[in-house]
Amino acid sequence: QVQLVESGGGSVQAGGSLRLSCAASGYTYSRYYRNYCMGWFRQAPGKEREGVASIYIGGGSTDYADSVKGRFTISQDNAKNTLYLQMNSLKPEDTAMYYCAADLGFCGTWYGGDFAYWGQGTQVTVSS
């Protein structure tokens, strides 16, 4: 099993920044973490969940949704088993609940959200 706990959400004005964290734990993750794909997703009220960014822990390769490229950065701290999402130049349309997700394997089809493990989410609100 893998447990994921997000933190770092909050309210910010447009143009501001936030950094989300996702602490991962569990026997399977601790032993095989290099084989995991980690992702950030978000869901706004009345909208479908969308992929934001992904990272393959073993190789460090990343991918981003077009809507956040150049503004968001996904990163990892393997020593802390923590995933981050640095969000800069935030816009009101970035307002959503943000979720961390993990799945064993490569990130090839990460955007579809077919991840085995999910956190509880952290709210991000951007005001204009």
Phi and psi in degrees as a GROMACS rama.xvg file:
@    title "Ramachandran Plot"
@    xaxis  label "Phi"
@    yaxis  label "Psi"
@TYPE xy
-129.054  131.99  VAL-2
-111.716  137.149  GLN-3
-127.207  130.641  LEU-4
-130.757  115.646  VAL-5
-89.2996  155.302  GLU-6
-156.901  169.347  SER-7
103.088  -4.92278  GLY-8
-69.5441  170.217  GLY-9
167.689  -166.881  GLY-10
-109.963  137.14  SER-11
-148.135  154.869  VAL-12
-82.3913  156.578  GLN-13
-55.252  138.483  ALA-14
93.159  -12.5299  GLY-15
-82.6133  -175.358  GLY-16
-132.883  152.94  SER-17
-144.3  153.016  LEU-18
-123.998  119.495  ARG-19
-91.1117  146.312  LEU-20
-123.798  151.743  SER-21
-138.987  108.938  CYS-22
-88.646  123.689  ALA-23
-105.502  141.006  ALA-24
-150.574  170.668  SER-25
122.09  150.194  GLY-26
-58.3393  -47.291  TYR-27
-63.6593  -42.4705  THR-28
-67.4273  -42.4877  TYR-29
-61.7141  -33.9962  SER-30
-86.0851  -34.6667  ARG-31
-119.567  24.4932  TYR-32
-58.4418  -29.45  TYR-33
-68.2076  -14.7912  ARG-34
-99.2272  12.3271  ASN-35
-100.632  143.877  TYR-36
-97.5955  131.027  CYS-37
-116.5  142.402  MET-38
-140.652  157.663  GLY-39
-113.755  134.223  TRP-40
-129.131  162.833  PHE-41
-144.083  154.275  ARG-42
-143.637  121.247  GLN-43
-94.2044  155.671  ALA-44
-56.3344  129.38  PRO-45
78.6975  4.23039  GLY-46
-121.442  161.19  LYS-47
-76.497  155.503  GLU-48
-65.7588  140.584  ARG-49
-132.149  147.915  GLU-50
-75.6346  140.118  GLY-51
-108.221  -52.3471  VAL-52
-160.026  156.676  ALA-53
-141.611  159.005  SER-54
-148.043  136.165  ILE-55
-93.8603  114.831  TYR-56
-57.0637  -42.2806  ILE-57
-63.8024  -44.0725  GLY-58
-103.635  -15.0443  GLY-59
80.1169  4.56988  GLY-60
-69.0089  140.821  SER-61
-123.861  161.067  THR-62
-149.325  150.405  ASP-63
-136.859  151.275  TYR-64
-69.3746  147.715  ALA-65
-57.7316  -33.0248  ASP-66
-68.5581  -16.1577  SER-67
-120.03  -3.68059  VAL-68
-58.0835  134.852  LYS-69
85.1556  -11.6793  GLY-70
-115.402  -36.5818  ARG-71
-107.644  147.401  PHE-72
-134.756  125.093  THR-73
-97.0049  139.343  ILE-74
-151.408  171.543  SER-75
-136.993  151.195  GLN-76
-126.232  97.266  ASP-77
-65.146  -30.3068  ASN-78
-64.5878  -30.1687  ALA-79
-103.862  0.114411  LYS-80
50.5511  45.0834  ASN-81
-127.191  136.384  THR-82
-105.203  143.962  LEU-83
-125.867  155.372  TYR-84
-135.587  105.378  LEU-85
-86.0791  122.285  GLN-86
-118.041  115.266  MET-87
-115.102  164.505  ASN-88
48.9945  48.3404  SER-89
-64.5713  146.086  LEU-90
-120.713  156.462  LYS-91
-54.7131  -33.3863  PRO-92
-71.1335  -6.65408  GLU-93
-82.9284  -6.13409  ASP-94
-61.6954  124.181  THR-95
-178.338  171.05  ALA-96
-86.5609  129.226  MET-97
-106.077  133.111  TYR-98
-121.611  141.757  TYR-99
-96.4658  142.835  CYS-100
-140.524  153.412  ALA-101
-140.228  145.977  ALA-102
-154.324  145.893  ASP-103
-78.1259  124.556  LEU-104
126.772  -179.182  GLY-105
-72.5419  167.411  PHE-106
-96.4254  20.4754  CYS-107
-50.6998  -44.1011  GLY-108
-116.61  35.2568  THR-109
-59.869  -31.67  TRP-110
-61.6257  -25.5982  TYR-111
-74.1599  -10.6612  GLY-112
78.6419  19.9154  GLY-113
-85.4018  70.8554  ASP-114
-110.173  145.561  PHE-115
-79.6854  -30.5946  ALA-116
-124.611  138.774  TYR-117
-136.131  146.48  TRP-118
-85.1209  -177.631  GLY-119
-87.8019  -13.0775  GLN-120
97.9302  154.85  GLY-121
-139.878  134.644  THR-122
-84.1007  133.519  GLN-123
-120.036  125.644  VAL-124
-126.106  123.24  THR-125
-115.74  120.408  VAL-126
-100.781  149.237  SER-127
